[in-house]
């Protein structure tokens, strides 16, 4: 799921890394500059990452309904599937390092994801063993599966929740991964961008590459694509704008009004009516 194939590695090395080194990132837009503008939050509100990054609702009334009206909403089938996929991916990758058994739901879609992730991980381990036959088991596992999965981190310095969870961090290649189920959306890049800023604010190391992993099922067949991108100044500025506008909305108890069209799978669809 988070392992790059040969073409993706070529794109990363021959294009993205060159772009990131040439273009760079402005110092004031690095997470470690959390204490000054524009990263320093104006309001005392603490929001989860999904509230900042989500653009399903064009007026952001979903944020108002959840954090001002305190309506919990209802999970859509796609959200439930996404949660199950996140759980099985993290469980399988963790099982290799912890030598633990896992229980996989009988849903065929979840089973196909589990088989794919397990095959990828085993292949990576075998490949690393052939390269370094005298390496210890720990060395093999930590270099063949170089991911902090479901990495818990605090976003307090940037005005976010203190219980954030990053889907995956590739600590050998400095890539922030975010896993999504369904079709591609431009604003999904905001998630990896936000987590990169949080990561920089805590560990003070640069994170310049993001990757959205798209999981989809076409005729019940598992389909996976990756959107690798440079976490640029533009993306960082966009994330800050989203954070500030939604913090202001919640802080001022400001109802932005219903959008002209509502997505049918919005979890606050009925609470918003």
Secondary structure, 3 states (H helix, E strand, C coil): CCCCCHHHHHHHHHHHHHHHHHHCCCHHHCHHHCCCCCCCCCCCCCECHHHHHCCCCCCCHHHHHHHCCCCCCCCCHHHHHHHHHHHHHHHHHHHHHHCCCCCCCCCHHHHHHHHHHHHHHHHHHHHHHHHCCCCCHHHHHHHHCCEEEEEEECCHHHCECCCEEEEEEECCCCEEEEEEECCCCHHHHHHHHHHHHHHHHHHCCCCCEEEEEEEEEECCEEEEEEEEEECCHHHHHHHHHHHHHHHHHHHCCCCCCCCCCCCCCCCCHHHHC
